[in-house]
Amino acid sequence: MRFWRTAVLLGLGLLWWWLGPLVPLLALVGLAHPRVRRAWRPGRRTVGGWGLALAVLAGLLVLVPDGLLPLPSGSGALVTPGYTGRPVTPQPLTLDAPGTAAVAGPLGLSPEVDTAWYGAEQCAGIDVTTGGRLVALCGEGDDQRLRVIDADTLRPLAGKDLPDPDGAPGCARVGFHLDAADRVVVPTADRQVLVVATADGAGEADLTTLETHDLGALVPDDDCLLSVAPDSDGRTWFVTRQGRAGFLDPLGGPPQLLELDEEVANPLTSGPDGGVYVVTVGSVARLDVRGGEPVLTWRSDYERGSATKPGQLAQGSGSPATLLADGLVAITDNANPRMHVVVLDGADGERVCQAEVFDDDASASQGALVAVGRGVVVANTHGYDGVLRTVLGRVPTGGLARVDVVGRECVPAWTSEVVSPSATPAVSAQAGLLYSWTKRKSWWGVDAWYLTALDVRTGRPAFSVRTGRGPLLDNHWSEVTLGPDGAAYVATLGGLVRVRDEQR
């Protein structure tokens, strides 16, 4: 009986792995009894041994290169399904919305889940080069770095730290893009726009700064660059948190600036006709270029609401402008008691229609809408205010909805109760599926995360594959990204997850 405590601990560990966090919680409750506490009181050797083991483990984890280990998975293996639904046959869609790429996605055919652990560093934005490599912007706050990642191994191939702010803190979450030459165009915390190569002359992964555009003379140090986007004529536009917008002259002239006089909390959107759209905390604005200068073509106000809703980062719309077919532009507002999907005419800003979505006092959106022809899919982020909201099996309000524009009316097509706490979904026109990062409520207290595919026509779930368990699988506002290899990628708090069909 000398090792009875070790045997009991091993048994509790197995029960924890199978059943979830209720097991250690019940064990802690048992320690309230004096006899149990006396029996389990460890000696100095035991405490020292456990402390040394934990120190060695922590040291090894620090020294192991990023991406070499998989994301550590939590408990609850037996009480959460690994796969639900069934494989689907592709039902392609004809989507003529601007910027909608015809990419594939998983079909649920014996899906494989691969993960890579990057410590406590989240990669909030992911894009894919023409050569199939991933480019990600990772880090916390102003500590940002670019990474080029192998799409097969999920290991970083190259990295580059971005500059720190030279004044007030920068924008916590910024948007970048890849240009036609696979170069990263990214704003930095010290109010510069960098153009960075993602490959060298031999095609090997590389991150070398090719151009630096300093906007310090136009953007004061109490403001920050929020987003950049290219227009159809090759200009790089930028917008700041305090509502300064403009573009870099592609011929090398000085940057041009326009004051919007309103706070901005969403990325820019550019259209195929040269227009650039900015969603401020109270309006949608279209910007164009006339006489070599940025001009405000139109501004359309929306219902800002009375406060910042739980599940949003600012009072106002939580979505950037989304371009639909036939020159339409869609956003969500912040109306009470329900938010609306609002559709505008991109040419003059006239309101075409709007439709309420989700329930009273239980609707919010923080992320881009997903264009589906003349319609959009919106994810309800109401109630998600951070990682703690999803621990111990809990979930926020959730829900997905599709709204179509029929003539001059916004018509709700379907609503799903699937809970996607903070993810922006992705649609595959080739598969006819919508992919979302979801979580299920668990009375066992298990935090299981899934990639869920829904029929984009009907909203019915097609299949869900469990990707892991625990808070490190929380995507925390990152998007679902579909790659040219038919895989779905999601950045989480601890690293990167890939889901793809079985590789034959």
C-alpha positions, 0 to 999 in steps of 0.5 A: 500500500506504499504507493496507494496515493500514486495509484489513486492519482493515476485513476483520477487522471484517467477519469479526468481524461475520459469524463472531464473537469468535473472529476478534479472538481469533485476531488477538491470537494473531497479535500474538505473532509479533515481525514481526506486532507490528512491522508493526502498531505504530501511530504517535502520530498513529494512536493519537491519532486512534483515541483522539479518535474513541472520546472523541467517540463516547462523548460522543455516546452520553452525550448521546443521550436514553435509548431513542433508539438501539437496543441495539448488537448484537454479532458472529456474524450468519452463524453464529447463526440469526435464526429457527427453527420456524414460526408457530403457530395459537392453541390457547387454554387454560382457566386458572383459576389466580388472577391469570392474565391472558388475554393474547395473545403473539407467534405467530411471524408474521414477528416484528419485534424492536425495542430501545431502549438505556438505557445501562448501566441495567437495568429489572428490573421491568415492568408495563403500565397499562390505557392500554397504557403500560409502567411500569418500575423501573430502576437499579443498587443503591440508585440506583433510578428509575421510568420511564413508557415508550411501548410503541410507541417504547420511549422514556421519557415520564416519569421519577422518581428514588427516594430514597436510603437514609438508613442501611444500603444498601437492598434491591438488587432490590425489587418494586412493583405497579400498583393499580386506578388505574394508580398505582405502589405502590413501596417505597424505599431509605429505608424509605418506601412511595410511591404515584405517579401514572403520568398527569396529569389530561389523561392524559399520562404523569406521575410525581407522588407522591400518598402517602408512607408512612414506615415508619422507625419500624417498620423499623430502618435496618439492614433494608430494604423488599423487596416490596409487594403488595395484598390482596383488601380493598385493603390494601397489604402489605409485607415486609422483608429481615429478616422484618418483614411488615405492612400499611398501613391503608387508612383512614389508621390506623398501619401494622401489623407482624408479626415473622416472625423469618426472613430473606426473599429473595422478593416477597410473593404475595396471594390472592383470599381475603385471604391473603398468602404470604411465602416465607422462607429456610426456610418458607412462611407465610400471613398474614391480618388478624384484629381489624385486625392481621396474624396468622400463620395457618400456617407450613410448613417446606421443605428448605432445603438445605446451601448457596446453589446457583449460580444462586440469590441466597440459601440457601432457596427462590428462588421466591415463592409461586405460586397455582394453581387449587383453592386450591393454593400452589406453591414450589421448595425447595433440596433436595439433590441435586435441588430439588422443586416443592412444593405446599401447601394454601393453607387450612392449609399441609398439604403436598399433594405434591412432585416432583423436577425436573432432574438431580442437583446441577444444579437451582436456581430464582431466579424465580417459577413460572408457573401453568398451572391446577393445574400450574406451569412452572419454569425451571432457573437453576442455574449462572447467577451473573452476566453472565460465565457467558454470554459467549463462547457459554457457557450454564449448565445450563438447562432448563424443566419442567412439573409438574401436580397430579393428585389428591394427586400431583405429576406431571412433565408434560414437561422441555425442554432449552431454556436460559433462564439467569435469566428468569422465563417468561410464559404466554399462555392465548390462544395456548397458548404459554410464552415464555422468554428463551433462549440457545444454546451457540455454539462460535463464541463468539457470544452470541445471545439469543432469545425462544423460544415453547414449546407449554405442553401438550407443552414442544415448541419452536414458534419462536425469534426472535433478538433480538440478540447480545452481553452487553447482551442478557442479561436478568439475572433480569428477567421476560418480560412480555406486553402487551395489544398481543400483544407480549413485552417483556424488560428487559436489561442495556442497555435494553428489547426488544420482540418482536411479530408483523408489524404489517400 
